[in-house]
Amino acid sequence: MPTQGRMEQATVRVGSPAPRMALKDQDGNLVNLTTLLGKRVLLSFHPLAWTEVCRLQMQALEARATDFTRLGCVPFGVSVDPVACKKAWAEAIGIEKTRLLSDFWPHGRAAAALGLFREKEGFSERAAVILDEEGIVRFVKIYPLKELPDLDEQVKALREL
């Protein structure tokens, strides 16, 4: 049974290929997952910019940028906020290394493709999805909306790949 507010869809499963997606970052640059083959990718979904837990989540990603680089991983923050909002938010909270992707239009399409879009609320779950170098999903976890994701758990999953 789906979490309340989620679309009737299955969450992407470990071992399955990631859906094709291309999203703009906070600077308006297009990020296409297929161009990242050969690297590990962390998609750190957060519901909305300008909220406390989302701010802490993105600042934690930023603070651990060196850890991700050492593990051959490119981390991204992803939410349904538009590019201009992501840009202003990144500047306001001191995000310089981490790219924040906009899943604004079509609204929530990337999150929905992964089974992470909450249709009723109009935003994604708070979740982490790790892809290996071949674009295969190797880790998926949905966190409670009010809970900060455990980056140590995600780093451990990357080390175990």
N, C-alpha and C positions, 0 to 999 in steps of 0.2 A: 504494500500500500504506500503511495507517495506521501511525502511530508506535506502537511497542510499548506496550501498556497502554491504548490508545485504543479507544473503541467503533468499530464498523464504520459510520462515517457520514462524510459529506463536510463539510469545514469550510465555513462560510458564505463565499460568494464576494463579492468587490468588485462593486458594482452591483446586488446583490440587496437587497430590503427586510429590515430586521432583524425577527426574530420578535417577536411581542408578548410582553412579560414585565413582571412587577411583582414587586419584591423589597423587603423591609424593610431600612432602614438601621440603623446601630448604635444609633439612638435608638428604633427600633421604628416609624418612619414609613414608610409605603408609597411607593415610587418606581415609577411606571408610565411606561415609555418613551413611550407615546402622549401623555402630558401634556408631554413635553419636545420635541415637534415645534416647529420654529422655532428650536431651539438645536442646536448640535453637541454630540455626546456622545462621551466616551472611556470605554470599559469596559476597565479594567485588571485582567485576571484574574490572580490569584495562587493557588497551591495551598492554602496553609494559614497561618492567623495563627500568631504566636509562633515563626516561623522567621526566620533571619537575612536571607536574600535578600528574603523577603516584607516584612519590616520596612523594609529599605532602599528597596524599590520604593514602598511607601506613603509613606514620609517624603520621597522624591523628588517624588512627586505633590504632596504638601503644600507643599514648598518652591517648586514651580513654579505654584502656584495663580493667581498674578497673570498669568502667561503665558497660562494657559488662559482666564481671564476676558477678557483682551484679544482673544483669538481667538474669543470667543463660544461657548466650549466648557465643558460641565459634565463634570468628570472624576469617575469612580467607581472605587473599588477593589471587586473582587468575588471572593468565595471561598465555599466550602461551609460555613464556620464558622457556628454559630448566632448570633443577634442578641446575646445576652448576652456571648458570647465576643468578638464584634466590638467591643462597647462597652468591655469591660475592656481589650482590646488597644489600641484607639484612645487611651484615657486613658493607658495605660502608655507608648506610644511618641510621645505628643504630637500626635496628629492632631486638629485642631480645625476645619479648613475642608473637608476632603475627606470625602465621605460614603462609608462602607464598607457595601456591600450583602451581605446574607446569602442565599446560594443553597442554604440548608440543607434546606428541605423544600418540595416534594418534592426529595429530595437531588440536587443538581446539574442540575436541570431546565433552567435558563437556559444553563449551559455546554453541556449536551447539545444544546440547540436550535441552538447555534452550531457544533456539532461540536468542542467543546473539552473535553469531559469524558473523563477517563481512568477508565474503568469499573473496571479491575483495582485501581487505587490508591484510587478513591473521591474524587478531587479533580480540579480543572480543570488544563489546561495553564497555563503562564505565557504570557499572550497580551495583545495590545492589539487592540481593535476600535474603529474610529472611525466614527460615524454622522454624516451631514450633517443639515441642518435638516429634511429630509423623511423622516428615518428610514432612509435608504439607506446601506448599508455602503460606505465609501469607502477603508478601510484595514484590513487584517488581517495580523497577524504573530504567529507562535508562536515564543517564545524557548526556548532550553534551560532546563530547570528550575533549574539552578544559576547562570544568568546574569541579571544585572540588565538589564531592558529599557532600550533607548536612548530616553530622552525627547526628545532633540534630533531624532531621526528622526520621532517622533510629532508634535512641534510643527511640523516642516517639512511633514509631510503635511497638517496643519490649515491652515497658511499657503497651501498650494497648492490648497485647495478653492475 
